[in-house]
Every structure is written in C-alpha cells, then in structure tokens.
Amino acid sequence: MANKLWVESNGDGTWQAHSDTGATLKIGHGPGMFNPGDLLKVALAACGGMSSQDAVSRTLGQQPGTRIDVTGDYDETNDRYNSFAETVTLDGSRASTPMDEKAAQKFAERVNRHIAKDCTVAHTFRQATPVDITIKVTSTKETKEEKSE
C-alpha cells in the first residue's frame, strides 16, 4: 500500500509536503528548496539508485560511491519536460576484484537492467500517465464541523 501524501500551503508562497509516515519536505522556489520540477528529477534519480542498489552493493559494497545526475529538457512554451537524462557514475575502484574494461561494461549492463526492471518512476514517465484533479471547496461551516468531530 502506498503512503498517503499531501502538501499544505505555508502562506508565504512555499508548501510543506507530508506523508503519513512522518516525512516532511519544504517545497518552493527559494534558496535551499526543491521546486516541483526538481522533485520529478530527484524522484527519477533516487528510483534508479534504489532499484540498482543490490546490484551495486554486491560488486562495490555498501559504502557511498554511486552518484546519479539527472537533467530534464524543459519546454518553456508548453510548461513541461519533454525528456530526462540520467548519468549513473559508479566508483569501480571499490570493487573487491579489479575490473577491466570488459568487467566494467558487464557491471554497467547489470546495473542498467536493474534500473530498467525495477524503477517505478521511469516506468511511469515512459507511458502516458493520466492525472485526475478534483477541486474541493469547503465552506467555513463545514471546516468548523469537521474539526469538532
């Protein structure tokens, strides 16, 4: 079952994202904040990392050493991203057995297969994904009644 997620306005142009597991994240266009487009790219990169984590850790161990850079081709006219590109950088010097070019290529292919198989975010982006939006306007009376229950 997916976590329940929601965002609430902070009243200053920023938003606070919440999950029912207790996670929070401030979203906006100011310094030190991710904007919604950034979060799309972060989700894609994190999904690739998490999808390939087992394959990477079997070869490189559990220490840090993987970096995923992601860019998006933003179409300002249509206010959307037309494509994304990821670069996965793996520190092969940490491998328990030294890697030659052939071993490095096989490792890269294995990591790519894991991402292609298990990255839900990439799977979602690769298809037309409908977005249904429902607007609910509550009256002051309803809001007060809901809070007293």
N, C-alpha and C positions, 0 to 999 in steps of 0.2 A: 504494500500500500504506500502511495506517495505521501510525503509530508504535506500538511496544509501550509500554504504560503500566502502572505498578504503584504501589502505596502500601505503605509499611512503617511499623510502629509504632515510635515513638521511645522508648517505655517510660514516658513522662510524661503520657500522655493525648493527645499530639499525633501526627500522622502526617506522613511525608515522601512526597510524590509524586515519581515519577521517570519519565523517558522514555528510550528507547534513543538519543535524540539528545543526551542530557546535561542536559536541563532538569530542574530540581527546584523544589519548592514545599512549604513547611511549611503544614499544614492543622490547624486546631484551633478552640477556642472562646475563645482568649485574645486579648489586645491585639495588634494588628498581624498577625493571621492571618485568613484566609478560612475559613469553615466550609463544609461540602459544599453547603448551600443557596445560600450566597453564590456559590460556584463555578458553580452552574447559571445564576444570573443574569448573572454575568460572561461565561460562555460565550455566552449569548444576545446580550448587548450587543456583545461582540467580534466575533461572527459577523456581526451586522448591519453593524458598521463595516467589517469586511474585505470583505464582499460588496458594499458600496456604494462602496468606496474609489476605484475607477476613475471612476465617475460623478461623485463629489465632486471628485476632483483635476482632472478635465477642466474643471470650472467654477470651482473655488476655488483650484487649485494644490495643491502638495504640503505646504504649511506646516500646522501644527496649526490647529484651528478647528472641529473637529467633536466633539461630546460626545453620548454616548448614556447616558441614565439609564434604569435598569430597576428595576421593583418587582415583587414577587410577592405574590399573595393566598394567604397561608399558612393552611391549615386545621389548627389545632392538634389538634382532635378526631381527625382521620384521619391526622395527621402527613404532610401532603403539600401541594404547591402546586396550587391549582385553576386559576390563571391567572397570566399575566405581562403587564406593560405596559411598553412602551418609548417614550421620547421622544427623538427624534433632533433635536439642535439644530445647525444649520448657520450659520456666520458668512457670510451673503450679502454683507457689506460688502467681502469679499476678492475678489469676482468681477471678472474682467477687464472685463466690461461691466456697468454698473449694472443692477440688477434692479428692475423694477416689480413690482407685486403679481401680475400675470399670469405673468411670467417666474419669479418665486419659486414660484408654485404648480406650474408645469410642472417646475421643478427638483425640488421635493419629490416629485412623482409619479414622476419618473425614478428618484430615489433609492429610493423605496418599491418600485418594480418590480424593481430590482436585488436588494434585500433579499429580497423575496418569491421571486425566482427562484433565488437562489444561497445562501441561509442554511441550511445543513445542520441546524444546531441547531434553528431554528424549524420546519423540515420534520419533524424527529424529534418535537418536542413536540406537533405538530398531529395526530399519529396515536397510536393505542395502541401503545406500544413494549414488547414483551416483554423481561423481564430474567431471564436464566437464571443461577442461582447454584449453583456446585459447591463443596462444602466438602471440602478435602483435609487430612487429619490425617497428618502424618509422624511416624514413631517416631524416637527418639533414634538408633537403629542406622541407619535409612535416611538420616537427615540427615548422620551422620558418613561413611557410604559415599559419598553424593553429593558431599561436599566433598573427599574424597580422590581422586576421579576426575579 
